[in-house]
Amino acid sequence: MLLDFTDFGASWTSACLSIFCVFTFSVFLYGWHPITWWRLRNIPGPRGRWLMGNLPEIIPAGPHEVYSQWAQKYGKVFKYFAGAQPVVVINDAEMARLVSLRLSTRPQARNPATLMPPKEAAFQRNGLFSTNDKEYHRSMKHAWLPVFNSASLEISSKEMNIGAERLAAVLTKFAKQGKEVNIWRQFGYMTMDVVGTTAFGVELRTQEGEKGLNSEEAERLVWAAQTIFATSSVKASIYTQPGALMPFLDPLMRVLARYFPDAGLRTAMKARHILRSTVADLVRETREREAAGVVTAAKATEPGAAPTVGEARKRARGVQPGSFLNLMINSKHEASGRAVTNDEATAQAFTFLLAGYETTASALAFTIYTLAKHPEKTEKLIQEIDSVGRNASIGPAELARMPYLDACLKESMRLYPPGHITPRQPINEDFTVKGYSIPKGTWIHMPIFTLQRSEEYYSKPLEFIPERWVEGTPEETALNKKVPGSWMAFGEGTRSCVGQRFALQEAKITLARLFQRFTFRLSPGQEDEAGLQLQSFFTLGPKEGIFVTPVLRTEE
Ligand code: HEM
């Protein structure tokens, strides 16, 4: 009997056609996320585009701007889609605080690390910021805390004064030539210097024209840290982007990324490798020396344990006694008593450097910006600083006598919070807050930038009025409604910023040391926010920088 190939061909074609139609319909349906939409139907929000969701609105302007507009249109709680990812935004101080206190898991950022081999990805998750393992997080946070106790902060205040003095030397050159400087960038070099020394006990000496003993190693570390920061977004590699729209493509992207990495991914991996291997070498050498009885590691909690700058200069390599890394490698997990591994210690030092460098630089740059726009407030601040000591080194005792400095920084961080969103994600079960049911997997964003500029919590919310933070002033009573959760620049709850005391001390010492010597003239065109241009991807910062001309006070 002969086979009828005409029939077979027809049924084959119709089968293919059916598969194609089902596939196309599924992709079409998938692009509207109908199930998630249905589950979030009681929360209003903008209708996004097919597959892309609201990314086309969010990406160009940045969440800080778009959230403010959507809050006006949809109210305090709204939803949107970042590609396939549902996001619920909570723009209510009380609720935001409640969520931060009750939920302790954070979404994993989609960046090149998402595509890296499992070992590398696991290393990334070991950092205090990224981990969602509750027990491990508790244990690690406990291990971090001694670096921020009063004795350690007294010690690090010396490094901070040195960092500020080096910066002042750089700014003096600009002042003498009457030239403008991108103060944001300079603060970046300085904070990198300070966190680098604190984290590793290795002098990075990143500020202009400086060469430390460890300069080659330091330069590699600085390049690596800056590159990791610059490549920490979904835009860094072509392979991270498809998964933002269709997460089921991630396994395929991981394979492609492994065999055909693009330039963005290669750079990101190189930077991570440098940072990781440099730190791992430092840790290994120190462990070997300790085993041989050459160095007895001191604890950071012991006053005077941190190296003086002179000492640090003499040491070419190894983890310095008193540094954060030294503290980490001598720590044990609280519950199990297990020693912290090299990889865990390295991941913490890595986190310390990344979390502590750009945030503090932006907070400083925005404070210079707001003060430069308000000479009368600068004048008041200078009077306070001079009354404590015009050329004096500044430590915790001096800072305690500068309430107006504290108020200026707090007010500037209200208007320009570098950590502009506190994110959370219910991972294992749905989450309910004040009658809103939020399905597990949804990202929850507390938009600190929008909250801190709300008329509901502050009168004249867009004006820079430091007095609203000074106890006993009429402004404090009239302009600050003191609603819990309305100032959350360092977050709230178990995941709040571990480096808050360190960051505030560093910022205040730097500001005091600079205003002892300079005032700052804002370059034209930045007077309003349209001229300033903010960017808010990972953190909130100025897009290009903040440009000022330092003016030596003796020449005023
Ligand atoms: C002005 C500077 C800084 C700002 C504005 C800032 C802001 C923040 C914010 C908003 C969070 C998230 C809080 C939450 O989710 O509730 C955070 C977390 C964190 N910050 Fe900072 N930070 C600053 C400086 C630093 C410094 C200097 C360090 C380290 C030395 C640091 C280390 C961390 C770490 C490790 C976390 C994660 C904590 C955890 O998950 O338990 N930050 N920071």
Residues whose N, C-alpha, C, O or C-beta is under 5 A from the ligand:
A	BS01	HEM	L128 F129 F352 A355 G356 T359 T360 A363 P418 G419 I421 T422 P423 M488 A489 F490 G491 E492 T494 R495 S496 C497 V498 G499 F502 A503
